[in-house]
Amino acid sequence: MTVLVTGGTGFLGSYFTRYALRDGGESRIVVFDKYADRGRIEDVLDRVCLIEGDVTDPEAVRSVIENHGIDRIVHFAFILGSPPPGKMIPYVGVQSLGTANVFEAARLAGVKRVVFGSSVAAYGRQDAAVLREDLLVDPTEPYGFSKVWGEALGRYYTKELGLEVASLRFGSTFGFGRARRGSYSSGLLQPPRDIHYMARVEEALRGGAIEMPRDDAMADWTYAEDAAQAVWLALTTDQLPYHLYNVSSERRCVGDFTRAMRELLPEAAIGVSPAEPGNPHPAMDNTRLKALGFVPGHTLKSGLQDYIERIRAYDRYSSK
């Protein structure tokens, strides 16, 4: 099996690339990334074929799939968030045209399966206490719109055109790469003023003072390496009973994460404010995913510990 990972040096893409080589036992991984960050996969860089390219270029996508005999694809070449005024057209080019290019090139080449990286943002406004895949979606901004459109296009390709597409809605996921997205290099989205609270450990480790949301606030927590396991299962399971899966591990309070940071980084200046976490959402039901064999390999603390080690490894690589 030869796997193509679009956006394979990005946040989730880099974790999946390493997971496929280590835990999946794959030896043929092709990474296709317009803004490649080699430091994210430096420990496996000599084991992948890295090609710098743009998913909005249909010929480039077709060529990489055909020239490398790709069997399966993980599509992570996206921009996280919604565009500022004046950037909508090129934004849609990446989010929607790029996805269509990947699906169509995969169909023409006879690819077995594509995993599409969707998001909890597809749910949008919901009154439900628990988010289940059969809920009607009501996204509120372009990022969520693009995910719903990609899921729908994937269903069409599956039912009408013979290409198997599985969509994974990722919830609150933490790990190295969340703080500084590679897609910021596109200029279509400005980096936020405040790093997401799940990624503030990067500032704390590097000597900055950070402030976390209130301890009793609840959130879903999935370490990015466990998210990679979910992708692997969706990519390789013989028969998928559904086209759509929530990806989440556990529901915990923010204070558990803050306490783990203080334990692992005792010298760091970590405060707590009365503020609510940014982008909160109800708990995500992961029953479908567990039926595929999903068992998180990390606790909140062990995930954070691995996250810290990845920051240190990246900083060592960058300082060479």
N, C-alpha and C positions, 0 to 999 in steps of 0.2 A: 504494500500500500504506500502510495506517495501522497502526502498531504500538503496542500497549499494553505498558508495562513496569511490572509491580507491584514495589514496592520500588525504584523507579527512581532514588532519591537515595541508596540504600545503597551498600555497598562495590562489589559486582559490578554492581549496577544502574546506578550512576552512570557507570561506565566504558562499559557497553554503550550507554547513552543518548547519550553523546558519540560513540562509535564509529559508531552508526547514522546520526547526522547528518553526520559528517565523512567517514568512509570508505565508509559504505554509501550515501551520497547521499540518504538519506531526508529528507523535509521535514515529515512528519506523525508526530510522536511524542507519545503521551499517557502521562504518568507518574502512577501511582496509588500513593500512599504515605501511610500513617497518620502517620508521624513524619518529615515532609519536612525535609530539610536542604538548603536552597537553595544554600549555599556549595559543596556537592559538585559542582553542575552550573552554577555561576554564569556560566561562559563560554558556555553555550548556553541559559541560562534563558529568554531572550527568544524562543527557537525551539521551545519545548515547551509543551504544555498540561499544567499541573500541577494535579492534583486530589487533595485530601487525603481519604482514605477508608480503610476497613477491609475486608480480604478476608474476615473472618468474617461480614460483612453481605452476604447473597446479593443483596439488592435493590440495594445500592450497586454491587456488581460487575456485575450485569446491566445497570444503567442506564448505567454508563460505557462498556460494550462496545457497547450498542445505540445510545446517543446520539451516539457518535463514529465509528460505522461501522468498528469495529476488524476488521482482516483477520487479523492474527497477534498472538500474545501471548508475552511473555517473563515467566515467573513467578519472581520473586525475593523475594517478601514472606514472609520466614521469620525465625525466631529461631535464631541460631547457638549450638549447645550444648544441653545438657540441663537441665531445670528443677530448682530446689531443692524439697525436700518442701513439699507444700501447693499447688504451682503446676501440677500435672500437667494438670488439666482445662482451664484456659484456654490452657495451652501446646499441648495437642492441638488445641484450637480453631483456633489460628493455623496450626499445621503441617499438620494433616490436613483439618479442615473447610474452612479457607481454600483449600487446593488443590482440594478437591472443588467448592467454589463457583466457582472459576475455570474448571475443566474443564466443569462443567455449563452455566454461562452461555455459554461459548464454543461448546459444542455447539448450544445453542438458537439462537444468533445466526449459525450457519453459518461460524464462524471457520475459516480454512484450516489453521493449525498453531499449536500451543503448545509452547514450549520450557520444560521443567521443570528447575529448578536443583537437581540432586542433589549428592552428596558422596562422597568416598573413604570416609567413615564408614560407608557402606552395606556395604562389604566386611567390616568387623569383623575377626575373627580369621582370619588366613590363614597357611598354611605356605608358600605359593608365593613364589618370589623376585621374580616379576613379576605385577602385578595386571592381569588381562585381563577383559573384560566378560562372558565366558562362565563365570567362576568362580561357584560357589555362594556366596551371601552368608551372613555370620554376624555381624551387628552386635551390639554389646555394650551400647549405651545408647540412651535414647529418641531422641536426634538421628538416629542411624543407622537406628533402627526407622522413624522418620517418612519418611526418604528412600526406604527400600525399599518402604514402603506407597505413597508417591506414584508411584514408578516402576511398581509393579504396577497401580495405578489408571489410569495413563497407557496401559499396554498394553491394559487392558480397553476404555478409550474408543476406542483405535485399532482394535482387532480387532472389537469388538461394536457400537460406537455411531457410528463414522464420523468421529471427531475425531482428527486426526493429532497425536500427542504424541511429542516427542523428549526424552529425559532425558540430561542431561550431568552426569557425575560429576567435580566439580572436586577436584583434589588441592591441593598446597601452592601457594597463590597469594598474591603479595605486591603491595601497592599502597596508595594512600591510602584510608583508610576501614577497613582491617583492624583497626586499634588500638582505635577507639571506634565500635562498631556502633550504628546507629540503633535497632536492636531493644532495646537496653538501656533505652530510654525506656519500654518496656512494663512494666518492673518484674518480668517473668517470669524474668529472668536477671540475675544480678549481674555487673558487670564484673570480670574476673579481677584478682588482685592484681598479677600480672606481665604486662606486655604481651608478646604473642607475639614471639619473637626476630626474625621477618621484618618486624615493624612497629616495632622499637625505634629505627629511624632517626628516627622522629618526635620521640622524646625527645632524641636526640643533636643534631638540628638546632636544637631549642629550648633547648639549653644544658645538658641533663641528662647525667649520666654513665651509660653503659650497659655491660652485660656480655653478650657473645655466647657461645653454646655452643662446644665444642671445634672447632678448625679442620677436623679430618679427618672429622667427622660428615657423612654423606651425606643429601641431601634432593632431592626434586623441586622445581623452580623454574619458575613460570609468572608472568610479569608480567600484571597484571589487564587491560591493554589487549589482550594476546594472548588472554586468556580471552574477552574481548568479541568478538574475531574468530571464535573457535570458536562462540560463540552465534549470531553473524550467519550463519555457514555452515549451522548446523543449522536456522536459521529460514528461510533463503532457497533452499537447494539444492532443485532441482526434485523429485528422487526420492531419498529417504533409504533406503539399503539396510538400516539397523539402527534400532532404537528407542533404543539406549543407546550412549553414547560417553564414554570417558575423556578428560579435558582435562588435558594436561601438556605442557611444552615440553622440559625437559632435566633431567638428573641431574647435580648439582654438589655439591662439598663446601661446608660452611658458611664455611670460611676464604676462599673466593673472594668471597663476599658481604661478609664483614668487611673484607677488603682493599679492595674497591671503595668501601665506606663511608669508610674512612680516607683514600682518595685524593680522594674528592669532598668530604669534610668534614674537612680536615686539622686544624682547631682542636678537633674533638670529642673527648671523653674516651671511648674505646671499648676496653674490656678483653675478655679471653677467659677463660672458666672451663673446668674439665674436665667440665662438665655435658653430658649428652646433650640434643639438641633435644627440645622438647615435641611430643607427638603424631606420632612418626615413623611412616612407613609404607613398604612396599616400593615399588619403582619402578612407575609406571603405564605400561602399554603404550598408545601413542596411534596405532597403525596405522590404526584405523578413522577417526579424525579426520583424519589426513594424507590418506587417500583422498578426503576431501571437499575437499581443497585447502588444508588448514591449514599455514601456514608462519609460524613466530613472527617478528614484526617487531622484536623487541627481544632484545638480549643481556642477560645479567645486569646488566652495568654500565649500559647505556643505559636499561633499565627502572628501575633505581635512580635514575638521574639525572632521569628524567621524574617519578618518585615524589616526589623532593625538590622539584621545581618545583611540583608540585601542592600539597604542604604549604605552601609559601610563598604560593601564590596564595590558598589557603583562609584562611591567617592574615591576609593583606591584606584579604580580603573581610570577615572577622569583625571586624576592627578599625575598619571604617568607621562 
